[in-house]
Amino acid sequence: MTVAGRSARIERRAGTAERPLIRLTGVGDRDGAAQLTGESLLADIAEAPLESDEWLAADLVGCEVSGVGKVTRVVEAPSCDLLEVGPDAVLIPFISDAIKEIDVPGRRIEVDRDFLGLGEDSAGRQ
């Protein structure tokens, strides 16, 4: 992983998921840690394997949402990420009420069209 432009390794993790506390190699005291405040901590995907229900934003781009189009990008928003879909840039909230199923290998995302107010698609599916 990289922090402040230099390579580092996590030596210890504590705290909670909301407020993690980590100790990095090469950072030996509070002053050293304070100097890293606000820096991004970047991990290589090989160092941060995903669970079966987790995806990278890049994995979702190009997936087809039936009757809407392909995901063109994932937008970070204050309350949740949004999938930007199709030529009309329809924004779909990336939440469990809106997303029914994600099949990254099949390049397909199924959404709850009623929840999203999209009605039926061209194939008659809701």
MIVOGU-326713 format. One record per atom (N, C-alpha, C, CB): residue in one letter; residue number from 1; x, y, z. Coordinates in Angstrom, 1 decimal. Glycine has a CB too. Layout:
(pt "A", NUM, (X, Y, Z));
...
! end
This chain:
(pt "M", 1, (0.8, -1.2, 0.0));
(pt "M", 1, (0.0, 0.0, 0.0));
(pt "M", 1, (0.9, 1.2, 0.0));
(pt "M", 1, (-0.9, 0.0, 1.2));
(pt "T", 2, (0.3, 2.4, -0.3));
(pt "T", 2, (1.0, 3.6, -0.4));
(pt "T", 2, (0.3, 4.7, 0.4));
(pt "T", 2, (1.1, 4.1, -1.9));
(pt "V", 3, (1.0, 5.5, 1.1));
(pt "V", 3, (0.5, 6.6, 1.8));
(pt "V", 3, (1.5, 7.8, 1.7));
(pt "V", 3, (0.2, 6.3, 3.3));
(pt "A", 4, (1.0, 8.9, 1.4));
(pt "A", 4, (1.9, 10.1, 1.3));
(pt "A", 4, (3.1, 9.9, 0.3));
(pt "A", 4, (2.4, 10.6, 2.6));
(pt "G", 5, (2.8, 9.1, -0.8));
(pt "G", 5, (3.8, 8.8, -1.8));
(pt "G", 5, (4.9, 7.8, -1.4));
(pt "G", 5, (4.5, 10.1, -2.1));
(pt "R", 6, (4.7, 7.1, -0.3));
(pt "R", 6, (5.7, 6.1, 0.1));
(pt "R", 6, (5.0, 4.8, 0.4));
(pt "R", 6, (6.5, 6.6, 1.3));
(pt "S", 7, (5.7, 3.7, 0.3));
(pt "S", 7, (5.2, 2.4, 0.5));
(pt "S", 7, (5.1, 2.1, 2.0));
(pt "S", 7, (6.1, 1.3, -0.2));
(pt "A", 8, (4.1, 1.4, 2.4));
(pt "A", 8, (3.9, 1.1, 3.8));
(pt "A", 8, (3.1, -0.2, 3.9));
(pt "A", 8, (3.1, 2.2, 4.6));
(pt "R", 9, (3.2, -0.8, 5.1));
(pt "R", 9, (2.4, -2.0, 5.4));
(pt "R", 9, (1.7, -1.8, 6.7));
(pt "R", 9, (3.4, -3.3, 5.4));
(pt "I", 10, (0.5, -2.4, 6.8));
(pt "I", 10, (-0.2, -2.3, 8.1));
(pt "I", 10, (0.4, -3.3, 9.0));
(pt "I", 10, (-1.8, -2.6, 7.8));
(pt "E", 11, (0.8, -2.8, 10.2));
(pt "E", 11, (1.3, -3.7, 11.2));
(pt "E", 11, (0.2, -4.1, 12.2));
(pt "E", 11, (2.4, -3.0, 12.0));
(pt "R", 12, (-0.7, -3.3, 12.4));
(pt "R", 12, (-1.8, -3.6, 13.4));
(pt "R", 12, (-3.0, -2.8, 13.0));
(pt "R", 12, (-1.4, -3.2, 14.8));
(pt "R", 13, (-4.2, -3.4, 13.2));
(pt "R", 13, (-5.5, -2.8, 13.0));
(pt "R", 13, (-6.3, -2.9, 14.2));
(pt "R", 13, (-6.2, -3.3, 11.7));
(pt "A", 14, (-7.0, -1.9, 14.7));
(pt "A", 14, (-7.9, -1.9, 15.8));
(pt "A", 14, (-9.0, -0.9, 15.6));
(pt "A", 14, (-7.1, -1.5, 17.2));
(pt "G", 15, (-9.8, -0.6, 16.6));
(pt "G", 15, (-10.9, 0.3, 16.4));
(pt "G", 15, (-12.1, -0.4, 15.8));
(pt "G", 15, (-10.5, 1.5, 15.5));
(pt "T", 16, (-12.9, 0.4, 15.1));
(pt "T", 16, (-14.1, -0.2, 14.5));
(pt "T", 16, (-14.1, 0.1, 13.0));
(pt "T", 16, (-15.4, 0.5, 15.1));
(pt "A", 17, (-15.1, -0.5, 12.3));
(pt "A", 17, (-15.2, -0.2, 10.9));
(pt "A", 17, (-15.4, 1.2, 10.6));
(pt "A", 17, (-16.3, -1.1, 10.2));
(pt "E", 18, (-16.1, 1.9, 11.4));
(pt "E", 18, (-16.4, 3.4, 11.2));
(pt "E", 18, (-15.2, 4.2, 11.6));
(pt "E", 18, (-17.6, 3.8, 12.0));
(pt "R", 19, (-14.5, 3.8, 12.6));
(pt "R", 19, (-13.3, 4.6, 13.1));
(pt "R", 19, (-12.1, 3.6, 13.3));
(pt "R", 19, (-13.7, 5.3, 14.4));
(pt "P", 20, (-11.5, 3.2, 12.2));
(pt "P", 20, (-10.4, 2.3, 12.3));
(pt "P", 20, (-9.1, 3.0, 12.8));
(pt "P", 20, (-10.1, 1.6, 10.9));
(pt "L", 21, (-8.3, 2.2, 13.5));
(pt "L", 21, (-7.0, 2.7, 14.0));
(pt "L", 21, (-6.0, 1.7, 13.4));
(pt "L", 21, (-6.9, 2.7, 15.6));
(pt "I", 22, (-5.0, 2.3, 12.7));
(pt "I", 22, (-4.0, 1.4, 12.1));
(pt "I", 22, (-2.6, 1.9, 12.5));
(pt "I", 22, (-4.2, 1.3, 10.6));
(pt "R", 23, (-1.7, 0.9, 12.5));
(pt "R", 23, (-0.3, 1.2, 12.7));
(pt "R", 23, (0.4, 0.8, 11.5));
(pt "R", 23, (0.3, 0.5, 14.0));
(pt "L", 24, (1.2, 1.8, 10.9));
(pt "L", 24, (1.9, 1.5, 9.6));
(pt "L", 24, (3.4, 1.4, 9.9));
(pt "L", 24, (1.6, 2.6, 8.6));
(pt "T", 25, (4.0, 0.6, 9.1));
(pt "T", 25, (5.5, 0.5, 9.1));
(pt "T", 25, (6.1, 1.9, 8.9));
(pt "T", 25, (6.0, -0.6, 8.1));
(pt "G", 26, (7.1, 2.2, 9.6));
(pt "G", 26, (7.8, 3.4, 9.4));
(pt "G", 26, (7.2, 4.6, 10.1));
(pt "G", 26, (7.9, 3.7, 8.0));
(pt "V", 27, (6.1, 4.4, 10.8));
(pt "V", 27, (5.4, 5.5, 11.6));
(pt "V", 27, (5.5, 5.1, 13.0));
(pt "V", 27, (3.9, 5.8, 11.1));
(pt "G", 28, (6.4, 5.7, 13.8));
(pt "G", 28, (6.7, 5.2, 15.1));
(pt "G", 28, (6.1, 5.9, 16.3));
(pt "G", 28, (8.1, 5.1, 15.3));
(pt "D", 29, (5.5, 7.1, 16.0));
(pt "D", 29, (5.0, 7.9, 17.1));
(pt "D", 29, (3.8, 8.7, 16.6));
(pt "D", 29, (6.0, 8.8, 17.8));
(pt "R", 30, (3.1, 9.4, 17.6));
(pt "R", 30, (2.0, 10.2, 17.3));
(pt "R", 30, (2.3, 11.4, 16.3));
(pt "R", 30, (1.3, 10.8, 18.6));
(pt "D", 31, (3.5, 12.0, 16.5));
(pt "D", 31, (3.9, 13.1, 15.6));
(pt "D", 31, (4.0, 12.6, 14.1));
(pt "D", 31, (5.2, 13.7, 16.0));
(pt "G", 32, (4.5, 11.4, 14.0));
(pt "G", 32, (4.6, 10.8, 12.6));
(pt "G", 32, (3.3, 10.5, 12.0));
(pt "G", 32, (5.5, 9.5, 12.6));
(pt "A", 33, (2.4, 10.0, 12.9));
(pt "A", 33, (1.0, 9.7, 12.5));
(pt "A", 33, (0.3, 11.0, 12.1));
(pt "A", 33, (0.2, 9.0, 13.6));
(pt "A", 34, (0.4, 12.1, 12.9));
(pt "A", 34, (-0.2, 13.4, 12.7));
(pt "A", 34, (0.2, 14.0, 11.4));
(pt "A", 34, (0.1, 14.3, 13.9));
(pt "Q", 35, (1.4, 13.7, 10.9));
(pt "Q", 35, (1.9, 14.2, 9.7));
(pt "Q", 35, (1.1, 13.6, 8.5));
(pt "Q", 35, (3.4, 14.0, 9.5));
(pt "L", 36, (0.5, 12.4, 8.7));
(pt "L", 36, (-0.2, 11.7, 7.7));
(pt "L", 36, (-1.7, 12.1, 7.7));
(pt "L", 36, (0.0, 10.2, 7.8));
(pt "T", 37, (-2.2, 12.9, 8.6));
(pt "T", 37, (-3.6, 13.3, 8.6));
(pt "T", 37, (-4.0, 13.9, 7.3));
(pt "T", 37, (-3.8, 14.3, 9.8));
(pt "G", 38, (-5.1, 13.3, 6.8));
(pt "G", 38, (-5.6, 13.8, 5.5));
(pt "G", 38, (-5.1, 13.2, 4.3));
(pt "G", 38, (-5.4, 15.3, 5.4));
(pt "E", 39, (-4.0, 12.4, 4.4));
(pt "E", 39, (-3.4, 11.7, 3.3));
(pt "E", 39, (-4.3, 10.5, 2.9));
(pt "E", 39, (-2.0, 11.2, 3.6));
(pt "S", 40, (-4.3, 10.2, 1.6));
(pt "S", 40, (-5.0, 9.0, 1.2));
(pt "S", 40, (-4.2, 7.7, 1.4));
(pt "S", 40, (-5.3, 9.1, -0.3));
(pt "L", 41, (-4.8, 6.7, 1.8));
(pt "L", 41, (-4.2, 5.4, 2.0));
(pt "L", 41, (-4.6, 4.5, 0.8));
(pt "L", 41, (-4.5, 4.7, 3.4));
(pt "L", 42, (-3.7, 4.2, -0.1));
(pt "L", 42, (-4.1, 3.4, -1.3));
(pt "L", 42, (-3.6, 2.0, -1.2));
(pt "L", 42, (-3.5, 4.1, -2.5));
(pt "A", 43, (-4.5, 1.1, -1.4));
(pt "A", 43, (-4.1, -0.3, -1.3));
(pt "A", 43, (-4.3, -1.0, -2.7));
(pt "A", 43, (-5.0, -1.1, -0.3));
(pt "D", 44, (-3.3, -1.9, -3.0));
(pt "D", 44, (-3.4, -2.7, -4.2));
(pt "D", 44, (-4.5, -3.7, -4.0));
(pt "D", 44, (-2.0, -3.4, -4.5));
(pt "I", 45, (-5.3, -3.9, -5.0));
(pt "I", 45, (-6.4, -4.9, -4.9));
(pt "I", 45, (-6.0, -6.2, -4.4));
(pt "I", 45, (-7.1, -5.0, -6.2));
(pt "A", 46, (-4.8, -6.7, -4.7));
(pt "A", 46, (-4.3, -7.9, -4.2));
(pt "A", 46, (-4.1, -7.9, -2.7));
(pt "A", 46, (-2.9, -8.3, -4.9));
(pt "E", 47, (-3.9, -6.7, -2.1));
(pt "E", 47, (-3.7, -6.6, -0.7));
(pt "E", 47, (-5.1, -6.4, 0.0));
(pt "E", 47, (-2.8, -5.4, -0.4));
(pt "A", 48, (-6.1, -6.2, -0.8));
(pt "A", 48, (-7.5, -6.0, -0.2));
(pt "A", 48, (-8.5, -6.8, -1.0));
(pt "A", 48, (-7.8, -4.4, -0.3));
(pt "P", 49, (-8.4, -8.1, -0.8));
(pt "P", 49, (-9.4, -8.9, -1.6));
(pt "P", 49, (-10.8, -8.6, -1.2));
(pt "P", 49, (-9.1, -10.4, -1.3));
(pt "L", 50, (-11.7, -8.7, -2.2));
(pt "L", 50, (-13.1, -8.4, -2.0));
(pt "L", 50, (-13.9, -9.6, -1.6));
(pt "L", 50, (-13.7, -7.8, -3.3));
(pt "E", 51, (-14.9, -9.4, -0.8));
(pt "E", 51, (-15.8, -10.4, -0.4));
(pt "E", 51, (-16.8, -10.7, -1.6));
(pt "E", 51, (-16.7, -10.0, 0.9));
(pt "S", 52, (-17.6, -11.8, -1.5));
(pt "S", 52, (-18.4, -12.2, -2.6));
(pt "S", 52, (-19.5, -11.1, -2.9));
(pt "S", 52, (-19.1, -13.5, -2.3));
(pt "D", 53, (-19.8, -10.3, -2.0));
(pt "D", 53, (-20.9, -9.3, -2.3));
(pt "D", 53, (-20.3, -7.9, -2.4));
(pt "D", 53, (-21.9, -9.3, -1.2));
(pt "E", 54, (-19.0, -7.8, -2.8));
(pt "E", 54, (-18.3, -6.5, -2.9));
(pt "E", 54, (-17.8, -6.4, -4.4));
(pt "E", 54, (-17.2, -6.3, -1.9));
(pt "W", 55, (-17.7, -5.2, -4.9));
(pt "W", 55, (-17.3, -4.9, -6.3));
(pt "W", 55, (-16.5, -3.7, -6.3));
(pt "W", 55, (-18.4, -4.9, -7.2));
(pt "L", 56, (-15.6, -3.6, -7.3));
(pt "L", 56, (-14.9, -2.3, -7.5));
(pt "L", 56, (-15.8, -1.5, -8.5));
(pt "L", 56, (-13.5, -2.6, -8.2));
(pt "A", 57, (-15.8, -0.2, -8.4));
(pt "A", 57, (-16.6, 0.6, -9.3));
(pt "A", 57, (-16.3, 0.3, -10.7));
(pt "A", 57, (-16.3, 2.1, -9.0));
(pt "A", 58, (-15.0, 0.1, -11.0));
(pt "A", 58, (-14.6, -0.2, -12.4));
(pt "A", 58, (-15.2, -1.5, -12.9));
(pt "A", 58, (-13.1, -0.3, -12.5));
(pt "D", 59, (-15.5, -2.5, -12.0));
(pt "D", 59, (-16.1, -3.7, -12.4));
(pt "D", 59, (-17.6, -3.5, -12.9));
(pt "D", 59, (-16.1, -4.7, -11.3));
(pt "L", 60, (-18.2, -2.5, -12.4));
(pt "L", 60, (-19.6, -2.2, -12.7));
(pt "L", 60, (-19.8, -1.5, -14.0));
(pt "L", 60, (-20.3, -1.5, -11.6));
(pt "V", 61, (-18.8, -0.7, -14.4));
(pt "V", 61, (-18.9, 0.1, -15.6));
(pt "V", 61, (-18.9, -0.9, -16.8));
(pt "V", 61, (-17.6, 1.0, -15.8));
(pt "G", 62, (-19.9, -0.7, -17.7));
(pt "G", 62, (-20.1, -1.6, -18.8));
(pt "G", 62, (-21.2, -2.6, -18.6));
(pt "G", 62, (-18.8, -2.3, -19.2));
(pt "C", 63, (-21.6, -2.8, -17.3));
(pt "C", 63, (-22.7, -3.8, -17.1));
(pt "C", 63, (-24.0, -3.2, -17.6));
(pt "C", 63, (-22.8, -4.1, -15.6));
(pt "E", 64, (-24.8, -4.1, -18.1));
(pt "E", 64, (-26.1, -3.7, -18.7));
(pt "E", 64, (-27.2, -3.7, -17.7));
(pt "E", 64, (-26.5, -4.7, -19.9));
(pt "V", 65, (-28.0, -2.6, -17.7));
(pt "V", 65, (-29.2, -2.5, -16.8));
(pt "V", 65, (-30.3, -2.6, -17.8));
(pt "V", 65, (-29.2, -1.2, -16.0));
(pt "S", 66, (-31.1, -3.7, -17.8));
(pt "S", 66, (-32.1, -4.0, -18.8));
(pt "S", 66, (-33.1, -2.8, -19.0));
(pt "S", 66, (-32.9, -5.2, -18.4));
(pt "G", 67, (-33.2, -2.4, -20.3));
(pt "G", 67, (-34.2, -1.3, -20.6));
(pt "G", 67, (-33.7, 0.1, -20.3));
(pt "G", 67, (-35.4, -1.5, -19.9));
(pt "V", 68, (-32.5, 0.2, -19.7));
(pt "V", 68, (-31.9, 1.5, -19.4));
(pt "V", 68, (-30.7, 1.8, -20.2));
(pt "V", 68, (-31.7, 1.7, -17.9));
(pt "G", 69, (-29.8, 0.8, -20.2));
(pt "G", 69, (-28.5, 0.9, -20.9));
(pt "G", 69, (-27.4, 0.4, -20.1));
(pt "G", 69, (-28.3, 2.4, -21.2));
(pt "K", 70, (-26.2, 0.8, -20.5));
(pt "K", 70, (-25.0, 0.3, -19.8));
(pt "K", 70, (-24.5, 1.3, -18.8));
(pt "K", 70, (-23.8, 0.0, -20.8));
(pt "V", 71, (-23.9, 0.8, -17.7));
(pt "V", 71, (-23.4, 1.7, -16.7));
(pt "V", 71, (-22.1, 2.4, -17.3));
(pt "V", 71, (-23.0, 0.9, -15.4));
(pt "T", 72, (-22.2, 3.7, -17.3));
(pt "T", 72, (-21.0, 4.5, -17.9));
(pt "T", 72, (-20.0, 4.9, -16.8));
(pt "T", 72, (-21.6, 5.7, -18.6));
(pt "R", 73, (-20.5, 5.1, -15.6));
(pt "R", 73, (-19.6, 5.4, -14.5));
(pt "R", 73, (-20.3, 5.3, -13.2));
(pt "R", 73, (-19.1, 6.9, -14.7));
(pt "V", 74, (-19.6, 5.3, -12.1));
(pt "V", 74, (-20.1, 5.3, -10.7));
(pt "V", 74, (-19.8, 6.6, -10.1));
(pt "V", 74, (-19.5, 4.1, -9.9));
(pt "V", 75, (-20.8, 7.3, -9.6));
(pt "V", 75, (-20.7, 8.6, -9.1));
(pt "V", 75, (-20.7, 8.6, -7.6));
(pt "V", 75, (-21.7, 9.6, -9.7));
(pt "E", 76, (-19.7, 9.2, -6.9));
(pt "E", 76, (-19.7, 9.2, -5.5));
(pt "E", 76, (-20.6, 10.4, -5.1));
(pt "E", 76, (-18.3, 9.4, -4.9));
(pt "A", 77, (-21.6, 10.1, -4.2));
(pt "A", 77, (-22.5, 11.1, -3.7));
(pt "A", 77, (-22.5, 11.1, -2.2));
(pt "A", 77, (-24.0, 10.9, -4.2));
(pt "P", 78, (-23.0, 12.1, -1.5));
(pt "P", 78, (-22.9, 12.2, -0.1));
(pt "P", 78, (-23.6, 11.0, 0.7));
(pt "P", 78, (-23.6, 13.4, 0.4));
(pt "S", 79, (-24.7, 10.5, 0.2));
(pt "S", 79, (-25.4, 9.5, 1.0));
(pt "S", 79, (-25.2, 8.1, 0.4));
(pt "S", 79, (-26.9, 9.7, 1.0));
(pt "C", 80, (-24.9, 7.9, -0.9));
(pt "C", 80, (-24.6, 6.6, -1.5));
(pt "C", 80, (-24.0, 6.9, -2.9));
(pt "C", 80, (-25.9, 5.8, -1.6));
(pt "D", 81, (-23.4, 5.8, -3.4));
(pt "D", 81, (-22.9, 5.9, -4.8));
(pt "D", 81, (-24.1, 5.8, -5.7));
(pt "D", 81, (-21.8, 4.8, -5.0));
(pt "L", 82, (-23.9, 6.3, -6.9));
(pt "L", 82, (-24.9, 6.3, -7.9));
(pt "L", 82, (-24.3, 5.7, -9.2));
(pt "L", 82, (-25.5, 7.7, -8.2));
(pt "L", 83, (-25.1, 4.8, -9.8));
(pt "L", 83, (-24.7, 4.3, -11.1));
(pt "L", 83, (-25.3, 5.2, -12.2));
(pt "L", 83, (-25.3, 2.8, -11.3));
(pt "E", 84, (-24.4, 5.7, -13.1));
(pt "E", 84, (-24.9, 6.5, -14.2));
(pt "E", 84, (-25.1, 5.6, -15.4));
(pt "E", 84, (-23.8, 7.7, -14.6));
(pt "V", 85, (-26.3, 5.5, -15.9));
(pt "V", 85, (-26.6, 4.5, -16.9));
(pt "V", 85, (-27.2, 5.1, -18.1));
(pt "V", 85, (-27.6, 3.5, -16.2));
(pt "G", 86, (-26.8, 4.5, -19.3));
(pt "G", 86, (-27.3, 4.8, -20.6));
(pt "G", 86, (-27.0, 6.2, -21.1));
(pt "G", 86, (-28.8, 4.6, -20.5));
(pt "P", 87, (-27.5, 6.4, -22.3));
(pt "P", 87, (-27.2, 7.7, -23.0));
(pt "P", 87, (-27.9, 8.9, -22.4));
(pt "P", 87, (-27.7, 7.6, -24.5));
(pt "D", 88, (-28.9, 8.6, -21.6));
(pt "D", 88, (-29.6, 9.7, -20.9));
(pt "D", 88, (-29.0, 10.0, -19.5));
(pt "D", 88, (-31.1, 9.4, -20.8));
(pt "A", 89, (-28.0, 9.3, -19.1));
(pt "A", 89, (-27.3, 9.4, -17.9));
(pt "A", 89, (-28.3, 9.3, -16.7));
(pt "A", 89, (-26.6, 10.8, -17.8));
(pt "V", 90, (-29.1, 8.2, -16.7));
(pt "V", 90, (-30.0, 8.0, -15.6));
(pt "V", 90, (-29.2, 7.6, -14.4));
(pt "V", 90, (-31.0, 6.8, -16.0));
(pt "L", 91, (-29.5, 8.2, -13.3));
(pt "L", 91, (-28.8, 8.0, -12.0));
(pt "L", 91, (-29.6, 7.0, -11.2));
(pt "L", 91, (-28.5, 9.3, -11.2));
(pt "I", 92, (-28.9, 5.8, -10.8));
(pt "I", 92, (-29.6, 4.8, -10.0));
(pt "I", 92, (-28.8, 4.7, -8.7));
(pt "I", 92, (-29.6, 3.4, -10.8));
(pt "P", 93, (-29.5, 4.9, -7.6));
(pt "P", 93, (-28.8, 4.8, -6.3));
(pt "P", 93, (-28.3, 3.4, -6.1));
(pt "P", 93, (-29.7, 5.2, -5.1));
(pt "F", 94, (-27.1, 3.2, -5.6));
(pt "F", 94, (-26.5, 1.9, -5.4));
(pt "F", 94, (-26.8, 1.5, -3.9));
(pt "F", 94, (-24.9, 2.0, -5.6));
(pt "I", 95, (-28.1, 1.2, -3.8));
(pt "I", 95, (-28.6, 0.8, -2.5));
(pt "I", 95, (-29.4, -0.5, -2.7));
(pt "I", 95, (-29.5, 1.9, -1.8));
(pt "S", 96, (-29.7, -1.3, -1.6));
(pt "S", 96, (-30.3, -2.6, -1.7));
(pt "S", 96, (-31.8, -2.5, -2.2));
(pt "S", 96, (-30.3, -3.3, -0.4));
(pt "D", 97, (-32.5, -1.4, -1.9));
(pt "D", 97, (-33.8, -1.2, -2.4));
(pt "D", 97, (-33.9, -1.1, -3.9));
(pt "D", 97, (-34.5, 0.0, -1.8));
(pt "A", 98, (-32.8, -0.5, -4.5));
(pt "A", 98, (-32.8, -0.3, -6.0));
(pt "A", 98, (-32.2, -1.4, -6.7));
(pt "A", 98, (-32.1, 1.0, -6.2));
(pt "I", 99, (-31.1, -2.0, -6.2));
(pt "I", 99, (-30.4, -3.0, -6.9));
(pt "I", 99, (-30.8, -4.4, -6.4));
(pt "I", 99, (-28.8, -2.9, -6.6));
(pt "K", 100, (-31.3, -5.2, -7.3));
(pt "K", 100, (-31.8, -6.6, -7.0));
(pt "K", 100, (-30.7, -7.6, -7.1));
(pt "K", 100, (-32.9, -7.0, -7.9));
(pt "E", 101, (-29.9, -7.5, -8.2));
(pt "E", 101, (-28.8, -8.5, -8.4));
(pt "E", 101, (-27.7, -7.9, -9.2));
(pt "E", 101, (-29.4, -9.8, -9.1));
(pt "I", 102, (-26.5, -8.3, -8.9));
(pt "I", 102, (-25.3, -7.9, -9.7));
(pt "I", 102, (-24.6, -9.2, -10.2));
(pt "I", 102, (-24.4, -7.0, -8.9));
(pt "D", 103, (-24.4, -9.3, -11.5));
(pt "D", 103, (-23.7, -10.4, -12.1));
(pt "D", 103, (-22.6, -9.8, -12.9));
(pt "D", 103, (-24.7, -11.3, -13.0));
(pt "V", 104, (-21.5, -9.6, -12.2));
(pt "V", 104, (-20.3, -8.9, -12.9));
(pt "V", 104, (-19.8, -9.8, -14.0));
(pt "V", 104, (-19.2, -8.6, -11.9));
(pt "P", 105, (-19.6, -11.1, -13.8));
(pt "P", 105, (-19.1, -12.0, -14.9));
(pt "P", 105, (-20.1, -11.9, -16.1));
(pt "P", 105, (-18.9, -13.4, -14.5));
(pt "G", 106, (-21.4, -11.9, -15.9));
(pt "G", 106, (-22.4, -11.8, -16.9));
(pt "G", 106, (-22.6, -10.4, -17.4));
(pt "G", 106, (-23.7, -12.4, -16.5));
(pt "R", 107, (-21.9, -9.4, -16.8));
(pt "R", 107, (-22.0, -8.0, -17.2));
(pt "R", 107, (-23.5, -7.5, -17.1));
(pt "R", 107, (-21.5, -7.8, -18.6));
(pt "R", 108, (-24.2, -7.9, -16.0));
(pt "R", 108, (-25.6, -7.5, -15.9));
(pt "R", 108, (-26.0, -7.1, -14.5));
(pt "R", 108, (-26.5, -8.8, -16.3));
(pt "I", 109, (-26.8, -6.0, -14.4));
(pt "I", 109, (-27.3, -5.6, -13.1));
(pt "I", 109, (-28.8, -5.5, -13.2));
(pt "I", 109, (-26.7, -4.2, -12.7));
(pt "E", 110, (-29.5, -6.2, -12.3));
(pt "E", 110, (-30.9, -6.2, -12.3));
(pt "E", 110, (-31.4, -5.1, -11.2));
(pt "E", 110, (-31.5, -7.6, -12.0));
(pt "V", 111, (-32.3, -4.3, -11.6));
(pt "V", 111, (-32.8, -3.2, -10.7));
(pt "V", 111, (-34.3, -3.4, -10.4));
(pt "V", 111, (-32.5, -1.8, -11.2));
(pt "D", 112, (-34.7, -2.8, -9.3));
(pt "D", 112, (-36.2, -2.8, -9.0));
(pt "D", 112, (-36.8, -1.6, -9.7));
(pt "D", 112, (-36.4, -2.7, -7.4));
(pt "R", 113, (-37.4, -1.9, -10.9));
(pt "R", 113, (-37.9, -0.8, -11.7));
(pt "R", 113, (-39.0, 0.0, -11.1));
(pt "R", 113, (-38.3, -1.4, -13.1));
(pt "D", 114, (-39.9, -0.7, -10.3));
(pt "D", 114, (-40.9, -0.1, -9.6));
(pt "D", 114, (-40.4, 0.9, -8.5));
(pt "D", 114, (-41.9, -1.1, -8.9));
(pt "F", 115, (-39.4, 0.5, -7.8));
(pt "F", 115, (-38.8, 1.3, -6.8));
(pt "F", 115, (-38.2, 2.6, -7.4));
(pt "F", 115, (-37.7, 0.6, -6.0));
(pt "L", 116, (-37.6, 2.4, -8.6));
(pt "L", 116, (-36.9, 3.5, -9.3));
(pt "L", 116, (-37.9, 4.3, -10.1));
(pt "L", 116, (-35.8, 3.0, -10.2));
(pt "G", 117, (-39.1, 3.9, -10.2));
(pt "G", 117, (-40.1, 4.6, -11.0));
(pt "G", 117, (-39.9, 4.5, -12.5));
(pt "G", 117, (-40.1, 6.1, -10.6));
(pt "L", 118, (-39.3, 3.4, -12.9));
(pt "L", 118, (-38.9, 3.2, -14.4));
(pt "L", 118, (-40.0, 2.5, -15.1));
(pt "L", 118, (-37.6, 2.5, -14.5));
(pt "G", 119, (-40.9, 1.8, -14.5));
(pt "G", 119, (-41.9, 1.0, -15.2));
(pt "G", 119, (-41.3, -0.2, -15.9));
(pt "G", 119, (-42.7, 1.9, -16.2));
(pt "E", 120, (-42.0, -0.6, -16.9));
(pt "E", 120, (-41.5, -1.8, -17.7));
(pt "E", 120, (-40.5, -1.4, -18.7));
(pt "E", 120, (-42.7, -2.5, -18.4));
(pt "D", 121, (-39.5, -2.3, -19.0));
(pt "D", 121, (-38.6, -2.1, -20.1));
(pt "D", 121, (-39.2, -2.6, -21.4));
(pt "D", 121, (-37.2, -2.8, -19.8));
(pt "S", 122, (-38.4, -2.4, -22.5));
(pt "S", 122, (-38.9, -2.8, -23.8));
(pt "S", 122, (-39.3, -4.2, -24.0));
(pt "S", 122, (-37.9, -2.4, -24.9));
(pt "A", 123, (-38.8, -5.1, -23.1));
(pt "A", 123, (-39.1, -6.5, -23.2));
(pt "A", 123, (-40.3, -6.9, -22.4));
(pt "A", 123, (-37.9, -7.4, -22.8));
(pt "G", 124, (-40.9, -5.9, -21.7));
(pt "G", 124, (-42.1, -6.1, -20.9));
(pt "G", 124, (-41.7, -6.5, -19.5));
(pt "G", 124, (-42.9, -7.2, -21.5));
(pt "R", 125, (-40.5, -6.4, -19.1));
(pt "R", 125, (-40.1, -6.8, -17.7));
(pt "R", 125, (-40.2, -5.6, -16.9));
(pt "R", 125, (-38.6, -7.3, -17.7));
(pt "Q", 126, (-40.5, -5.8, -15.6));
(pt "Q", 126, (-40.5, -4.7, -14.7));
(pt "Q", 126, (-39.2, -4.6, -13.9));
(pt "Q", 126, (-41.7, -4.9, -13.7));
! end
